Amino acid sequence: MDAEDVDHTEAAQQKCRAKLRERFLWAVTRLNGQQATISMTDGLQVSGMFRGIDRDVLHMHIQDLQTPVGQYKWATLRIPDCLDIEMNVKGDLS
């Protein structure tokens, strides 16, 4: 493989990564405002309105979080502590 082939391969990979990032950001944007039920690693099940994630995809932001001990107006959950996230998505996400 010569230098020109390597440059072409790297450019194609970069274009593919950019497209995947764009699709991921569109999906997260479309999920904003959707009701979510979240199963946590400690066995708790909580629910609330999904409001987004941080740029490192380590935390998700939930509005009106309902827990067994009460409700919180705003909460940030660690994504590694979440086993499952369920949402009833309305409309077309494409």
PyMOL Python script that loads the backbone (N, CA, C, O; Angstrom):
from pymol import cmd

cmd.read_pdbstr("""\
ATOM      1  N   MET A   1       0.858  -1.169   0.000  1.00  0.00           N
ATOM      2  CA  MET A   1       0.000   0.000   0.000  1.00  0.00           C
ATOM      3  C   MET A   1       0.905   1.234   0.000  1.00  0.00           C
ATOM      4  O   MET A   1       1.771   1.380   0.863  1.00  0.00           O
ATOM      5  N   ASP A   2       0.699   2.103  -0.962  1.00  0.00           N
ATOM      6  CA  ASP A   2       1.535   3.307  -1.029  1.00  0.00           C
ATOM      7  C   ASP A   2       0.884   4.443  -0.241  1.00  0.00           C
ATOM      8  O   ASP A   2      -0.218   4.293   0.287  1.00  0.00           O
ATOM      9  N   ALA A   3       1.574   5.569  -0.168  1.00  0.00           N
ATOM     10  CA  ALA A   3       1.124   6.713   0.637  1.00  0.00           C
ATOM     11  C   ALA A   3      -0.227   7.255   0.155  1.00  0.00           C
ATOM     12  O   ALA A   3      -1.047   7.685   0.965  1.00  0.00           O
ATOM     13  N   GLU A   4      -0.454   7.235  -1.141  1.00  0.00           N
ATOM     14  CA  GLU A   4      -1.717   7.744  -1.674  1.00  0.00           C
ATOM     15  C   GLU A   4      -2.896   6.868  -1.217  1.00  0.00           C
ATOM     16  O   GLU A   4      -3.965   7.374  -0.873  1.00  0.00           O
ATOM     17  N   ASP A   5      -2.675   5.543  -1.221  1.00  0.00           N
ATOM     18  CA  ASP A   5      -3.730   4.630  -0.753  1.00  0.00           C
ATOM     19  C   ASP A   5      -4.013   4.833   0.731  1.00  0.00           C
ATOM     20  O   ASP A   5      -5.167   4.790   1.157  1.00  0.00           O
ATOM     21  N   VAL A   6      -2.961   5.055   1.520  1.00  0.00           N
ATOM     22  CA  VAL A   6      -3.125   5.285   2.961  1.00  0.00           C
ATOM     23  C   VAL A   6      -3.914   6.572   3.193  1.00  0.00           C
ATOM     24  O   VAL A   6      -4.823   6.593   4.022  1.00  0.00           O
ATOM     25  N   ASP A   7      -3.583   7.639   2.481  1.00  0.00           N
ATOM     26  CA  ASP A   7      -4.302   8.902   2.614  1.00  0.00           C
ATOM     27  C   ASP A   7      -5.779   8.742   2.249  1.00  0.00           C
ATOM     28  O   ASP A   7      -6.654   9.295   2.917  1.00  0.00           O
ATOM     29  N   HIS A   8      -6.049   7.985   1.189  1.00  0.00           N
ATOM     30  CA  HIS A   8      -7.431   7.764   0.761  1.00  0.00           C
ATOM     31  C   HIS A   8      -8.195   6.968   1.827  1.00  0.00           C
ATOM     32  O   HIS A   8      -9.343   7.291   2.134  1.00  0.00           O
ATOM     33  N   THR A   9      -7.563   5.931   2.391  1.00  0.00           N
ATOM     34  CA  THR A   9      -8.202   5.108   3.422  1.00  0.00           C
ATOM     35  C   THR A   9      -8.487   5.930   4.665  1.00  0.00           C
ATOM     36  O   THR A   9      -9.573   5.830   5.234  1.00  0.00           O
ATOM     37  N   GLU A  10      -7.523   6.747   5.097  1.00  0.00           N
ATOM     38  CA  GLU A  10      -7.719   7.589   6.279  1.00  0.00           C
ATOM     39  C   GLU A  10      -8.832   8.617   6.051  1.00  0.00           C
ATOM     40  O   GLU A  10      -9.623   8.884   6.955  1.00  0.00           O
ATOM     41  N   ALA A  11      -8.893   9.182   4.865  1.00  0.00           N
ATOM     42  CA  ALA A  11      -9.947  10.146   4.556  1.00  0.00           C
ATOM     43  C   ALA A  11     -11.322   9.475   4.576  1.00  0.00           C
ATOM     44  O   ALA A  11     -12.288  10.059   5.066  1.00  0.00           O
ATOM     45  N   ALA A  12     -11.413   8.265   4.053  1.00  0.00           N
ATOM     46  CA  ALA A  12     -12.684   7.533   4.057  1.00  0.00           C
ATOM     47  C   ALA A  12     -13.103   7.190   5.480  1.00  0.00           C
ATOM     48  O   ALA A  12     -14.285   7.280   5.815  1.00  0.00           O
ATOM     49  N   GLN A  13     -12.146   6.795   6.325  1.00  0.00           N
ATOM     50  CA  GLN A  13     -12.457   6.480   7.714  1.00  0.00           C
ATOM     51  C   GLN A  13     -12.914   7.731   8.478  1.00  0.00           C
ATOM     52  O   GLN A  13     -13.848   7.674   9.277  1.00  0.00           O
ATOM     53  N   GLN A  14     -12.253   8.842   8.224  1.00  0.00           N
ATOM     54  CA  GLN A  14     -12.631  10.090   8.881  1.00  0.00           C
ATOM     55  C   GLN A  14     -14.040  10.510   8.462  1.00  0.00           C
ATOM     56  O   GLN A  14     -14.820  10.968   9.298  1.00  0.00           O
ATOM     57  N   LYS A  15     -14.369  10.363   7.195  1.00  0.00           N
ATOM     58  CA  LYS A  15     -15.700  10.710   6.713  1.00  0.00           C
ATOM     59  C   LYS A  15     -16.753   9.815   7.367  1.00  0.00           C
ATOM     60  O   LYS A  15     -17.822  10.293   7.747  1.00  0.00           O
ATOM     61  N   CYS A  16     -16.461   8.537   7.497  1.00  0.00           N
ATOM     62  CA  CYS A  16     -17.380   7.596   8.133  1.00  0.00           C
ATOM     63  C   CYS A  16     -17.582   7.953   9.608  1.00  0.00           C
ATOM     64  O   CYS A  16     -18.715   7.948  10.090  1.00  0.00           O
ATOM     65  N   ARG A  17     -16.498   8.264  10.335  1.00  0.00           N
ATOM     66  CA  ARG A  17     -16.613   8.656  11.744  1.00  0.00           C
ATOM     67  C   ARG A  17     -17.430   9.926  11.898  1.00  0.00           C
ATOM     68  O   ARG A  17     -18.226  10.034  12.831  1.00  0.00           O
ATOM     69  N   ALA A  18     -17.253  10.881  11.010  1.00  0.00           N
ATOM     70  CA  ALA A  18     -18.015  12.134  11.065  1.00  0.00           C
ATOM     71  C   ALA A  18     -19.502  11.861  10.861  1.00  0.00           C
ATOM     72  O   ALA A  18     -20.337  12.451  11.546  1.00  0.00           O
ATOM     73  N   LYS A  19     -19.839  10.981   9.932  1.00  0.00           N
ATOM     74  CA  LYS A  19     -21.234  10.635   9.683  1.00  0.00           C
ATOM     75  C   LYS A  19     -21.850   9.943  10.898  1.00  0.00           C
ATOM     76  O   LYS A  19     -22.991  10.232  11.260  1.00  0.00           O
ATOM     77  N   LEU A  20     -21.107   9.031  11.532  1.00  0.00           N
ATOM     78  CA  LEU A  20     -21.608   8.353  12.724  1.00  0.00           C
ATOM     79  C   LEU A  20     -21.816   9.329  13.882  1.00  0.00           C
ATOM     80  O   LEU A  20     -22.810   9.229  14.601  1.00  0.00           O
ATOM     81  N   ARG A  21     -20.889  10.270  14.069  1.00  0.00           N
ATOM     82  CA  ARG A  21     -21.044  11.287  15.119  1.00  0.00           C
ATOM     83  C   ARG A  21     -22.282  12.127  14.869  1.00  0.00           C
ATOM     84  O   ARG A  21     -23.037  12.415  15.798  1.00  0.00           O
ATOM     85  N   GLU A  22     -22.497  12.523  13.623  1.00  0.00           N
ATOM     86  CA  GLU A  22     -23.667  13.329  13.281  1.00  0.00           C
ATOM     87  C   GLU A  22     -24.959  12.568  13.565  1.00  0.00           C
ATOM     88  O   GLU A  22     -25.895  13.136  14.128  1.00  0.00           O
ATOM     89  N   ARG A  23     -25.023  11.302  13.186  1.00  0.00           N
ATOM     90  CA  ARG A  23     -26.221  10.494  13.422  1.00  0.00           C
ATOM     91  C   ARG A  23     -26.471  10.314  14.916  1.00  0.00           C
ATOM     92  O   ARG A  23     -27.619  10.351  15.360  1.00  0.00           O
ATOM     93  N   PHE A  24     -25.404  10.120  15.697  1.00  0.00           N
ATOM     94  CA  PHE A  24     -25.542   9.986  17.148  1.00  0.00           C
ATOM     95  C   PHE A  24     -26.093  11.275  17.755  1.00  0.00           C
ATOM     96  O   PHE A  24     -26.995  11.224  18.591  1.00  0.00           O
ATOM     97  N   LEU A  25     -25.569  12.414  17.350  1.00  0.00           N
ATOM     98  CA  LEU A  25     -26.038  13.694  17.882  1.00  0.00           C
ATOM     99  C   LEU A  25     -27.489  13.961  17.507  1.00  0.00           C
ATOM    100  O   LEU A  25     -28.247  14.489  18.321  1.00  0.00           O
ATOM    101  N   TRP A  26     -27.887  13.608  16.295  1.00  0.00           N
ATOM    102  CA  TRP A  26     -29.286  13.761  15.895  1.00  0.00           C
ATOM    103  C   TRP A  26     -30.184  12.869  16.751  1.00  0.00           C
ATOM    104  O   TRP A  26     -31.261  13.294  17.168  1.00  0.00           O
ATOM    105  N   ALA A  27     -29.746  11.630  17.017  1.00  0.00           N
ATOM    106  CA  ALA A  27     -30.549  10.714  17.830  1.00  0.00           C
ATOM    107  C   ALA A  27     -30.729  11.259  19.243  1.00  0.00           C
ATOM    108  O   ALA A  27     -31.842  11.246  19.769  1.00  0.00           O
ATOM    109  N   VAL A  28     -29.658  11.736  19.860  1.00  0.00           N
ATOM    110  CA  VAL A  28     -29.744  12.283  21.214  1.00  0.00           C
ATOM    111  C   VAL A  28     -30.649  13.509  21.226  1.00  0.00           C
ATOM    112  O   VAL A  28     -31.437  13.684  22.156  1.00  0.00           O
ATOM    113  N   THR A  29     -30.549  14.349  20.220  1.00  0.00           N
ATOM    114  CA  THR A  29     -31.399  15.535  20.134  1.00  0.00           C
ATOM    115  C   THR A  29     -32.871  15.143  20.026  1.00  0.00           C
ATOM    116  O   THR A  29     -33.723  15.749  20.676  1.00  0.00           O
ATOM    117  N   ARG A  30     -33.169  14.143  19.218  1.00  0.00           N
ATOM    118  CA  ARG A  30     -34.553  13.706  19.043  1.00  0.00           C
ATOM    119  C   ARG A  30     -35.114  13.042  20.301  1.00  0.00           C
ATOM    120  O   ARG A  30     -36.328  13.058  20.508  1.00  0.00           O
ATOM    121  N   LEU A  31     -34.262  12.461  21.140  1.00  0.00           N
ATOM    122  CA  LEU A  31     -34.713  11.813  22.375  1.00  0.00           C
ATOM    123  C   LEU A  31     -34.989  12.818  23.492  1.00  0.00           C
ATOM    124  O   LEU A  31     -35.641  12.481  24.480  1.00  0.00           O
ATOM    125  N   ASN A  32     -34.501  14.039  23.344  1.00  0.00           N
ATOM    126  CA  ASN A  32     -34.718  15.061  24.358  1.00  0.00           C
ATOM    127  C   ASN A  32     -36.209  15.270  24.574  1.00  0.00           C
ATOM    128  O   ASN A  32     -36.959  15.481  23.621  1.00  0.00           O
ATOM    129  N   GLY A  33     -36.639  15.209  25.837  1.00  0.00           N
ATOM    130  CA  GLY A  33     -38.042  15.409  26.171  1.00  0.00           C
ATOM    131  C   GLY A  33     -38.859  14.132  26.226  1.00  0.00           C
ATOM    132  O   GLY A  33     -40.051  14.177  26.531  1.00  0.00           O
ATOM    133  N   GLN A  34     -38.244  12.998  25.937  1.00  0.00           N
ATOM    134  CA  GLN A  34     -38.955  11.720  25.981  1.00  0.00           C
ATOM    135  C   GLN A  34     -38.965  11.166  27.409  1.00  0.00           C
ATOM    136  O   GLN A  34     -37.982  11.288  28.140  1.00  0.00           O
ATOM    137  N   GLN A  35     -40.074  10.563  27.787  1.00  0.00           N
ATOM    138  CA  GLN A  35     -40.181   9.912  29.091  1.00  0.00           C
ATOM    139  C   GLN A  35     -39.303   8.667  29.088  1.00  0.00           C
ATOM    140  O   GLN A  35     -39.320   7.905  28.121  1.00  0.00           O
ATOM    141  N   ALA A  36     -38.532   8.448  30.162  1.00  0.00           N
ATOM    142  CA  ALA A  36     -37.611   7.314  30.245  1.00  0.00           C
ATOM    143  C   ALA A  36     -37.807   6.563  31.553  1.00  0.00           C
ATOM    144  O   ALA A  36     -38.044   7.165  32.600  1.00  0.00           O
ATOM    145  N   THR A  37     -37.706   5.244  31.478  1.00  0.00           N
ATOM    146  CA  THR A  37     -37.670   4.388  32.659  1.00  0.00           C
ATOM    147  C   THR A  37     -36.299   3.740  32.670  1.00  0.00           C
ATOM    148  O   THR A  37     -35.882   3.131  31.684  1.00  0.00           O
ATOM    149  N   ILE A  38     -35.595   3.873  33.793  1.00  0.00           N
ATOM    150  CA  ILE A  38     -34.203   3.457  33.870  1.00  0.00           C
ATOM    151  C   ILE A  38     -34.046   2.419  34.972  1.00  0.00           C
ATOM    152  O   ILE A  38     -34.446   2.653  36.112  1.00  0.00           O
ATOM    153  N   SER A  39     -33.463   1.267  34.632  1.00  0.00           N
ATOM    154  CA  SER A  39     -33.124   0.239  35.609  1.00  0.00           C
ATOM    155  C   SER A  39     -31.676   0.468  36.017  1.00  0.00           C
ATOM    156  O   SER A  39     -30.778   0.500  35.175  1.00  0.00           O
ATOM    157  N   MET A  40     -31.462   0.627  37.316  1.00  0.00           N
ATOM    158  CA  MET A  40     -30.131   0.921  37.839  1.00  0.00           C
ATOM    159  C   MET A  40     -29.442  -0.374  38.300  1.00  0.00           C
ATOM    160  O   MET A  40     -30.101  -1.386  38.539  1.00  0.00           O
ATOM    161  N   THR A  41     -28.120  -0.327  38.420  1.00  0.00           N
ATOM    162  CA  THR A  41     -27.353  -1.509  38.803  1.00  0.00           C
ATOM    163  C   THR A  41     -27.680  -1.992  40.213  1.00  0.00           C
ATOM    164  O   THR A  41     -27.473  -3.168  40.513  1.00  0.00           O
ATOM    165  N   ASP A  42     -28.177  -1.129  41.077  1.00  0.00           N
ATOM    166  CA  ASP A  42     -28.496  -1.534  42.447  1.00  0.00           C
ATOM    167  C   ASP A  42     -29.905  -2.104  42.568  1.00  0.00           C
ATOM    168  O   ASP A  42     -30.382  -2.349  43.677  1.00  0.00           O
ATOM    169  N   GLY A  43     -30.576  -2.318  41.433  1.00  0.00           N
ATOM    170  CA  GLY A  43     -31.900  -2.910  41.427  1.00  0.00           C
ATOM    171  C   GLY A  43     -33.040  -1.903  41.439  1.00  0.00           C
ATOM    172  O   GLY A  43     -34.199  -2.294  41.301  1.00  0.00           O
ATOM    173  N   LEU A  44     -32.748  -0.633  41.600  1.00  0.00           N
ATOM    174  CA  LEU A  44     -33.788   0.394  41.588  1.00  0.00           C
ATOM    175  C   LEU A  44     -34.271   0.660  40.178  1.00  0.00           C
ATOM    176  O   LEU A  44     -33.528   0.519  39.206  1.00  0.00           O
ATOM    177  N   GLN A  45     -35.527   1.044  40.090  1.00  0.00           N
ATOM    178  CA  GLN A  45     -36.076   1.501  38.821  1.00  0.00           C
ATOM    179  C   GLN A  45     -36.558   2.932  39.042  1.00  0.00           C
ATOM    180  O   GLN A  45     -37.348   3.199  39.947  1.00  0.00           O
ATOM    181  N   VAL A  46     -36.079   3.839  38.213  1.00  0.00           N
ATOM    182  CA  VAL A  46     -36.429   5.252  38.304  1.00  0.00           C
ATOM    183  C   VAL A  46     -36.988   5.696  36.958  1.00  0.00           C
ATOM    184  O   VAL A  46     -36.827   5.012  35.948  1.00  0.00           O
ATOM    185  N   SER A  47     -37.648   6.855  36.962  1.00  0.00           N
ATOM    186  CA  SER A  47     -38.182   7.360  35.697  1.00  0.00           C
ATOM    187  C   SER A  47     -38.163   8.879  35.708  1.00  0.00           C
ATOM    188  O   SER A  47     -38.103   9.514  36.760  1.00  0.00           O
ATOM    189  N   GLY A  48     -38.216   9.432  34.530  1.00  0.00           N
ATOM    190  CA  GLY A  48     -38.239  10.874  34.366  1.00  0.00           C
ATOM    191  C   GLY A  48     -38.112  11.240  32.903  1.00  0.00           C
ATOM    192  O   GLY A  48     -38.128  10.378  32.025  1.00  0.00           O
ATOM    193  N   MET A  49     -37.983  12.535  32.654  1.00  0.00           N
ATOM    194  CA  MET A  49     -37.876  13.023  31.288  1.00  0.00           C
ATOM    195  C   MET A  49     -36.399  13.175  30.899  1.00  0.00           C
ATOM    196  O   MET A  49     -35.643  13.903  31.542  1.00  0.00           O
ATOM    197  N   PHE A  50     -36.016  12.476  29.843  1.00  0.00           N
ATOM    198  CA  PHE A  50     -34.638  12.547  29.341  1.00  0.00           C
ATOM    199  C   PHE A  50     -34.367  13.941  28.800  1.00  0.00           C
ATOM    200  O   PHE A  50     -35.137  14.461  27.993  1.00  0.00           O
ATOM    201  N   ARG A  51     -33.261  14.550  29.248  1.00  0.00           N
ATOM    202  CA  ARG A  51     -32.909  15.893  28.791  1.00  0.00           C
ATOM    203  C   ARG A  51     -31.536  15.987  28.146  1.00  0.00           C
ATOM    204  O   ARG A  51     -31.135  17.070  27.720  1.00  0.00           O
ATOM    205  N   GLY A  52     -30.809  14.885  28.064  1.00  0.00           N
ATOM    206  CA  GLY A  52     -29.546  14.919  27.339  1.00  0.00           C
ATOM    207  C   GLY A  52     -28.446  14.158  28.051  1.00  0.00           C
ATOM    208  O   GLY A  52     -28.635  13.606  29.136  1.00  0.00           O
ATOM    209  N   ILE A  53     -27.293  14.146  27.407  1.00  0.00           N
ATOM    210  CA  ILE A  53     -26.106  13.498  27.960  1.00  0.00           C
ATOM    211  C   ILE A  53     -24.930  14.444  27.831  1.00  0.00           C
ATOM    212  O   ILE A  53     -24.965  15.393  27.048  1.00  0.00           O
ATOM    213  N   ASP A  54     -23.892  14.182  28.601  1.00  0.00           N
ATOM    214  CA  ASP A  54     -22.697  15.014  28.489  1.00  0.00           C
ATOM    215  C   ASP A  54     -21.873  14.572  27.283  1.00  0.00           C
ATOM    216  O   ASP A  54     -22.152  13.539  26.673  1.00  0.00           O
ATOM    217  N   ARG A  55     -20.878  15.349  26.953  1.00  0.00           N
ATOM    218  CA  ARG A  55     -20.132  15.078  25.715  1.00  0.00           C
ATOM    219  C   ARG A  55     -19.301  13.807  25.778  1.00  0.00           C
ATOM    220  O   ARG A  55     -18.939  13.253  24.741  1.00  0.00           O
ATOM    221  N   ASP A  56     -18.994  13.339  26.984  1.00  0.00           N
ATOM    222  CA  ASP A  56     -18.226  12.100  27.132  1.00  0.00           C
ATOM    223  C   ASP A  56     -19.121  10.869  27.247  1.00  0.00           C
ATOM    224  O   ASP A  56     -18.620   9.750  27.364  1.00  0.00           O
ATOM    225  N   VAL A  57     -20.422  11.060  27.214  1.00  0.00           N
ATOM    226  CA  VAL A  57     -21.431  10.014  27.338  1.00  0.00           C
ATOM    227  C   VAL A  57     -21.223   9.223  28.633  1.00  0.00           C
ATOM    228  O   VAL A  57     -21.289   7.994  28.645  1.00  0.00           O
ATOM    229  N   LEU A  58     -20.974   9.953  29.715  1.00  0.00           N
ATOM    230  CA  LEU A  58     -20.813   9.335  31.027  1.00  0.00           C
ATOM    231  C   LEU A  58     -21.958   9.681  31.977  1.00  0.00           C
ATOM    232  O   LEU A  58     -22.165   8.996  32.978  1.00  0.00           O
ATOM    233  N   HIS A  59     -22.695  10.736  31.666  1.00  0.00           N
ATOM    234  CA  HIS A  59     -23.797  11.181  32.522  1.00  0.00           C
ATOM    235  C   HIS A  59     -25.001  11.541  31.671  1.00  0.00           C
ATOM    236  O   HIS A  59     -24.863  12.108  30.587  1.00  0.00           O
ATOM    237  N   MET A  60     -26.198  11.203  32.178  1.00  0.00           N
ATOM    238  CA  MET A  60     -27.411  11.624  31.498  1.00  0.00           C
ATOM    239  C   MET A  60     -28.187  12.533  32.437  1.00  0.00           C
ATOM    240  O   MET A  60     -28.145  12.368  33.657  1.00  0.00           O
ATOM    241  N   HIS A  61     -28.883  13.477  31.867  1.00  0.00           N
ATOM    242  CA  HIS A  61     -29.620  14.474  32.631  1.00  0.00           C
ATOM    243  C   HIS A  61     -31.108  14.159  32.537  1.00  0.00           C
ATOM    244  O   HIS A  61     -31.657  13.986  31.449  1.00  0.00           O
ATOM    245  N   ILE A  62     -31.748  14.088  33.703  1.00  0.00           N
ATOM    246  CA  ILE A  62     -33.148  13.709  33.803  1.00  0.00           C
ATOM    247  C   ILE A  62     -33.918  14.791  34.546  1.00  0.00           C
ATOM    248  O   ILE A  62     -33.474  15.267  35.591  1.00  0.00           O
ATOM    249  N   GLN A  63     -35.051  15.174  34.019  1.00  0.00           N
ATOM    250  CA  GLN A  63     -35.939  16.142  34.666  1.00  0.00           C
ATOM    251  C   GLN A  63     -37.070  15.380  35.348  1.00  0.00           C
ATOM    252  O   GLN A  63     -37.556  14.379  34.821  1.00  0.00           O
ATOM    253  N   ASP A  64     -37.490  15.856  36.524  1.00  0.00           N
ATOM    254  CA  ASP A  64     -38.583  15.239  37.295  1.00  0.00           C
ATOM    255  C   ASP A  64     -38.331  13.761  37.546  1.00  0.00           C
ATOM    256  O   ASP A  64     -39.186  12.920  37.267  1.00  0.00           O
ATOM    257  N   LEU A  65     -37.160  13.453  38.071  1.00  0.00           N
ATOM    258  CA  LEU A  65     -36.782  12.069  38.355  1.00  0.00           C
ATOM    259  C   LEU A  65     -37.628  11.514  39.493  1.00  0.00           C
ATOM    260  O   LEU A  65     -37.646  12.063  40.594  1.00  0.00           O
ATOM    261  N   GLN A  66     -38.326  10.423  39.212  1.00  0.00           N
ATOM    262  CA  GLN A  66     -39.124   9.716  40.215  1.00  0.00           C
ATOM    263  C   GLN A  66     -38.317   8.533  40.727  1.00  0.00           C
ATOM    264  O   GLN A  66     -37.881   7.684  39.950  1.00  0.00           O
ATOM    265  N   THR A  67     -38.121   8.485  42.046  1.00  0.00           N
ATOM    266  CA  THR A  67     -37.409   7.381  42.680  1.00  0.00           C
ATOM    267  C   THR A  67     -38.307   6.793  43.769  1.00  0.00           C
ATOM    268  O   THR A  67     -39.322   7.396  44.116  1.00  0.00           O
ATOM    269  N   PRO A  68     -37.954   5.633  44.309  1.00  0.00           N
ATOM    270  CA  PRO A  68     -38.751   5.070  45.398  1.00  0.00           C
ATOM    271  C   PRO A  68     -38.801   5.972  46.646  1.00  0.00           C
ATOM    272  O   PRO A  68     -39.734   5.855  47.441  1.00  0.00           O
ATOM    273  N   VAL A  69     -37.830   6.858  46.831  1.00  0.00           N
ATOM    274  CA  VAL A  69     -37.814   7.719  48.021  1.00  0.00           C
ATOM    275  C   VAL A  69     -38.309   9.128  47.758  1.00  0.00           C
ATOM    276  O   VAL A  69     -38.385   9.930  48.689  1.00  0.00           O
ATOM    277  N   GLY A  70     -38.646   9.453  46.525  1.00  0.00           N
ATOM    278  CA  GLY A  70     -39.158  10.784  46.248  1.00  0.00           C
ATOM    279  C   GLY A  70     -38.873  11.250  44.835  1.00  0.00           C
ATOM    280  O   GLY A  70     -38.374  10.496  44.000  1.00  0.00           O
ATOM    281  N   GLN A  71     -39.202  12.510  44.587  1.00  0.00           N
ATOM    282  CA  GLN A  71     -39.019  13.119  43.264  1.00  0.00           C
ATOM    283  C   GLN A  71     -37.973  14.216  43.350  1.00  0.00           C
ATOM    284  O   GLN A  71     -37.901  14.954  44.333  1.00  0.00           O
ATOM    285  N   TYR A  72     -37.161  14.311  42.301  1.00  0.00           N
ATOM    286  CA  TYR A  72     -36.146  15.354  42.192  1.00  0.00           C
ATOM    287  C   TYR A  72     -36.406  16.143  40.917  1.00  0.00           C
ATOM    288  O   TYR A  72     -36.603  15.560  39.851  1.00  0.00           O
ATOM    289  N   LYS A  73     -36.407  17.465  41.025  1.00  0.00           N
ATOM    290  CA  LYS A  73     -36.682  18.316  39.867  1.00  0.00           C
ATOM    291  C   LYS A  73     -35.677  18.054  38.746  1.00  0.00           C
ATOM    292  O   LYS A  73     -36.062  17.921  37.585  1.00  0.00           O
ATOM    293  N   TRP A  74     -34.395  17.979  39.090  1.00  0.00           N
ATOM    294  CA  TRP A  74     -33.339  17.697  38.111  1.00  0.00           C
ATOM    295  C   TRP A  74     -32.362  16.706  38.731  1.00  0.00           C
ATOM    296  O   TRP A  74     -32.080  16.767  39.927  1.00  0.00           O
ATOM    297  N   ALA A  75     -31.849  15.793  37.910  1.00  0.00           N
ATOM    298  CA  ALA A  75     -30.861  14.832  38.390  1.00  0.00           C
ATOM    299  C   ALA A  75     -29.896  14.490  37.264  1.00  0.00           C
ATOM    300  O   ALA A  75     -30.238  14.550  36.083  1.00  0.00           O
ATOM    301  N   THR A  76     -28.701  14.137  37.657  1.00  0.00           N
ATOM    302  CA  THR A  76     -27.699  13.645  36.729  1.00  0.00           C
ATOM    303  C   THR A  76     -27.361  12.226  37.143  1.00  0.00           C
ATOM    304  O   THR A  76     -26.942  11.984  38.275  1.00  0.00           O
ATOM    305  N   LEU A  77     -27.542  11.291  36.230  1.00  0.00           N
ATOM    306  CA  LEU A  77     -27.262   9.890  36.511  1.00  0.00           C
ATOM    307  C   LEU A  77     -25.992   9.461  35.793  1.00  0.00           C
ATOM    308  O   LEU A  77     -25.742   9.849  34.652  1.00  0.00           O
ATOM    309  N   ARG A  78     -25.202   8.658  36.478  1.00  0.00           N
ATOM    310  CA  ARG A  78     -24.011   8.091  35.835  1.00  0.00           C
ATOM    311  C   ARG A  78     -24.463   6.968  34.899  1.00  0.00           C
ATOM    312  O   ARG A  78     -25.116   6.021  35.338  1.00  0.00           O
ATOM    313  N   ILE A  79     -24.125   7.068  33.639  1.00  0.00           N
ATOM    314  CA  ILE A  79     -24.541   6.060  32.665  1.00  0.00           C
ATOM    315  C   ILE A  79     -23.986   4.673  33.006  1.00  0.00           C
ATOM    316  O   ILE A  79     -24.691   3.689  32.788  1.00  0.00           O
ATOM    317  N   PRO A  80     -22.749   4.541  33.532  1.00  0.00           N
ATOM    318  CA  PRO A  80     -22.296   3.196  33.912  1.00  0.00           C
ATOM    319  C   PRO A  80     -23.148   2.545  35.012  1.00  0.00           C
ATOM    320  O   PRO A  80     -23.094   1.327  35.180  1.00  0.00           O
ATOM    321  N   ASP A  81     -23.933   3.333  35.765  1.00  0.00           N
ATOM    322  CA  ASP A  81     -24.818   2.787  36.796  1.00  0.00           C
ATOM    323  C   ASP A  81     -26.181   2.379  36.235  1.00  0.00           C
ATOM    324  O   ASP A  81     -27.026   1.880  36.978  1.00  0.00           O
ATOM    325  N   CYS A  82     -26.402   2.579  34.955  1.00  0.00           N
ATOM    326  CA  CYS A  82     -27.688   2.264  34.327  1.00  0.00           C
ATOM    327  C   CYS A  82     -27.564   0.963  33.542  1.00  0.00           C
ATOM    328  O   CYS A  82     -26.698   0.817  32.680  1.00  0.00           O
ATOM    329  N   LEU A  83     -28.450   0.023  33.858  1.00  0.00           N
ATOM    330  CA  LEU A  83     -28.462  -1.245  33.128  1.00  0.00           C
ATOM    331  C   LEU A  83     -29.300  -1.156  31.866  1.00  0.00           C
ATOM    332  O   LEU A  83     -28.957  -1.738  30.837  1.00  0.00           O
ATOM    333  N   ASP A  84     -30.409  -0.420  31.954  1.00  0.00           N
ATOM    334  CA  ASP A  84     -31.372  -0.408  30.867  1.00  0.00           C
ATOM    335  C   ASP A  84     -32.100   0.930  30.860  1.00  0.00           C
ATOM    336  O   ASP A  84     -32.450   1.466  31.912  1.00  0.00           O
ATOM    337  N   ILE A  85     -32.319   1.453  29.683  1.00  0.00           N
ATOM    338  CA  ILE A  85     -33.081   2.702  29.535  1.00  0.00           C
ATOM    339  C   ILE A  85     -34.180   2.419  28.517  1.00  0.00           C
ATOM    340  O   ILE A  85     -33.904   2.057  27.373  1.00  0.00           O
ATOM    341  N   GLU A  86     -35.420   2.588  28.945  1.00  0.00           N
ATOM    342  CA  GLU A  86     -36.559   2.366  28.052  1.00  0.00           C
ATOM    343  C   GLU A  86     -37.255   3.686  27.780  1.00  0.00           C
ATOM    344  O   GLU A  86     -37.485   4.483  28.689  1.00  0.00           O
ATOM    345  N   MET A  87     -37.588   3.906  26.512  1.00  0.00           N
ATOM    346  CA  MET A  87     -38.318   5.104  26.107  1.00  0.00           C
ATOM    347  C   MET A  87     -39.375   4.707  25.096  1.00  0.00           C
ATOM    348  O   MET A  87     -39.119   3.885  24.217  1.00  0.00           O
ATOM    349  N   ASN A  88     -40.561   5.286  25.214  1.00  0.00           N
ATOM    350  CA  ASN A  88     -41.598   5.128  24.204  1.00  0.00           C
ATOM    351  C   ASN A  88     -41.483   6.319  23.265  1.00  0.00           C
ATOM    352  O   ASN A  88     -42.034   7.389  23.523  1.00  0.00           O
ATOM    353  N   VAL A  89     -40.773   6.118  22.195  1.00  0.00           N
ATOM    354  CA  VAL A  89     -40.470   7.188  21.263  1.00  0.00           C
ATOM    355  C   VAL A  89     -41.644   7.383  20.322  1.00  0.00           C
ATOM    356  O   VAL A  89     -42.119   6.437  19.692  1.00  0.00           O
ATOM    357  N   LYS A  90     -42.099   8.609  20.237  1.00  0.00           N
ATOM    358  CA  LYS A  90     -43.203   8.941  19.339  1.00  0.00           C
ATOM    359  C   LYS A  90     -42.646   9.611  18.084  1.00  0.00           C
ATOM    360  O   LYS A  90     -41.756  10.457  18.171  1.00  0.00           O
ATOM    361  N   GLY A  91     -43.157   9.241  16.950  1.00  0.00           N
ATOM    362  CA  GLY A  91     -42.727   9.871  15.716  1.00  0.00           C
ATOM    363  C   GLY A  91     -41.544   9.150  15.093  1.00  0.00           C
ATOM    364  O   GLY A  91     -41.071   8.132  15.599  1.00  0.00           O
ATOM    365  N   ASP A  92     -41.093   9.691  14.008  1.00  0.00           N
ATOM    366  CA  ASP A  92     -40.003   9.129  13.227  1.00  0.00           C
ATOM    367  C   ASP A  92     -38.686   9.724  13.695  1.00  0.00           C
ATOM    368  O   ASP A  92     -38.538  10.945  13.730  1.00  0.00           O
ATOM    369  N   LEU A  93     -37.730   8.881  14.054  1.00  0.00           N
ATOM    370  CA  LEU A  93     -36.416   9.359  14.498  1.00  0.00           C
ATOM    371  C   LEU A  93     -35.416   9.469  13.359  1.00  0.00           C
ATOM    372  O   LEU A  93     -34.265   9.837  13.593  1.00  0.00           O
ATOM    373  N   SER A  94     -35.814   9.166  12.156  1.00  0.00           N
ATOM    374  CA  SER A  94     -34.842   9.232  11.054  1.00  0.00           C
ATOM    375  C   SER A  94     -34.634  10.643  10.571  1.00  0.00           C
ATOM    376  O   SER A  94     -33.849  10.871   9.651  1.00  0.00           O
TER     377      SER A  94
END
""", "prot")
cmd.dss("prot")
cmd.show_as("cartoon", "prot")
cmd.util.cbc("prot")
cmd.orient("prot")
